[in-house]
């Protein structure tokens, strides 16, 4: 089983922690690191996607059943996030500059969280 340690993520209680381990225990049977700054993704169920700093992220579709996870960071300019119209995102969700995001999607409904990041401190980390 492969797992990844991601720095400066919030824990399950919403508190900022020093590390967060993402593994198949969280419902992601596969973890994929996605290179590049302009990513188009057709996510598969039970998969986690780890992106670096992206300028544009497009979810072209999503599985009707099951869950997936997308982790990304926006840089000095907010990431342009495009999702299918039918995907239910949190009502007040928006993408800001210099912010890390985690989006969990299950059966067409998304939970999303973002928190300010220090780009200099996180250079090279996911």
Wavefront OBJ file of the C-alpha trace (Angstrom):
o trace
v 0.000 0.000 0.000
v 1.366 3.398 -0.993
v 0.715 6.440 1.111
v 1.750 10.071 0.839
v 2.566 12.609 3.500
v 1.291 16.085 2.712
v 2.446 18.982 4.854
v 0.285 21.693 6.412
v -3.108 20.029 5.942
v -6.040 20.373 8.300
v -6.896 17.339 10.371
v -10.365 15.800 10.675
v -11.341 18.413 13.292
v -10.378 21.308 11.011
v -7.181 22.110 12.910
v -4.004 22.850 10.961
v -1.636 19.922 11.386
v 1.966 19.447 10.426
v 1.294 16.411 8.208
v -1.569 14.526 6.674
v -1.221 10.977 5.428
v -3.424 10.004 2.510
v -3.727 6.287 1.871
v -6.190 3.641 0.768
v -7.666 3.726 4.273
v -9.304 7.013 3.251
v -11.120 5.413 0.329
v -8.452 6.037 -2.278
v -7.341 2.653 -3.576
v -5.012 4.365 -6.039
v -3.049 7.576 -5.698
v -1.926 9.419 -8.818
v 0.501 12.319 -8.912
v -0.420 14.655 -11.768
v 2.336 16.840 -13.222
v 1.727 20.128 -14.986
v -0.012 23.415 -14.352
v -3.035 22.996 -16.668
v -4.738 19.703 -15.826
v -7.824 18.082 -17.339
v -8.983 15.125 -15.296
v -11.572 12.428 -15.891
v -11.503 11.029 -12.347
v -12.087 7.389 -11.496
v -13.780 6.089 -8.354
v -11.662 5.197 -5.334
v -8.711 7.255 -6.585
v -6.794 10.160 -5.116
v -5.204 12.792 -7.365
v -2.295 14.854 -6.060
v -1.476 17.981 -8.060
v 1.087 20.676 -7.401
v 0.449 24.343 -8.078
v -1.984 24.581 -10.993
v -3.249 27.502 -13.036
v -6.241 25.550 -14.383
v -7.925 22.347 -13.235
v -10.815 20.853 -15.185
v -12.885 17.882 -14.047
v -14.313 16.681 -17.346
v -16.606 14.140 -15.694
v -16.979 12.201 -12.453
v -18.019 8.669 -11.508
v -21.748 8.305 -10.789
v -20.996 6.059 -7.800
v -17.999 5.985 -5.493
v -15.627 8.664 -4.359
v -12.427 10.384 -5.354
v -10.107 13.016 -3.922
v -8.314 15.919 -5.637
v -5.602 17.911 -3.862
v -4.122 21.022 -5.488
v -2.629 24.411 -4.729
v -3.316 27.758 -6.391
v -0.388 30.126 -6.889
v -0.186 33.919 -6.974
v -3.138 33.867 -9.390
v -6.208 31.815 -8.361
v -6.594 28.468 -10.102
v -9.399 28.360 -12.666
v -11.477 25.381 -11.499
v -14.004 23.946 -13.953
v -16.387 21.180 -12.890
v -19.360 19.513 -14.589
v -22.650 21.375 -14.069
v -24.243 18.328 -12.413
v -21.507 18.047 -9.760
v -22.872 19.598 -6.557
v -20.199 21.854 -5.048
v -20.524 23.654 -1.683
v -22.586 26.797 -2.224
v -19.988 29.257 -0.918
v -16.897 27.571 -2.398
v -14.477 29.700 -4.405
v -10.811 29.401 -5.338
v -8.406 32.044 -4.009
v -4.729 32.774 -4.679
v -1.998 31.197 -2.530
v -4.363 28.595 -1.144
v -4.266 24.809 -0.829
v -7.414 22.822 -1.617
v -8.784 19.384 -0.976
v -11.941 18.322 -2.810
v -13.670 15.062 -1.875
v -16.417 13.891 -4.231
v -18.814 11.060 -3.402
v -21.746 10.079 -5.588
v -21.878 13.492 -7.295
v -21.600 15.638 -4.149
v -18.416 17.504 -3.236
v -16.927 18.599 0.053
v -14.208 21.172 -0.453
v -11.868 23.031 1.846
v -9.096 25.510 1.308
v -6.612 27.198 3.568
v -3.977 29.838 3.002
v -0.567 28.480 2.129
v 2.905 29.904 2.341
v 4.230 29.220 -1.156
v 7.864 29.784 -0.183
v 7.633 27.282 2.685
v 5.806 24.707 0.579
v 7.979 24.897 -2.542
v 8.332 21.360 -3.806
v 5.653 19.835 -1.575
v 2.185 18.764 -2.640
l 1 2 3 4 5 6 7 8 9 10 11 12 13 14 15 16 17 18 19 20 21 22 23 24 25 26 27 28 29 30 31 32 33 34 35 36 37 38 39 40 41 42 43 44 45 46 47 48 49 50 51 52 53 54 55 56 57 58 59 60 61 62 63 64 65 66 67 68 69 70 71 72 73 74 75 76 77 78 79 80 81 82 83 84 85 86 87 88 89 90 91 92 93 94 95 96 97 98 99 100 101 102 103 104 105 106 107 108 109 110 111 112 113 114 115 116 117 118 119 120 121 122 123 124 125 126
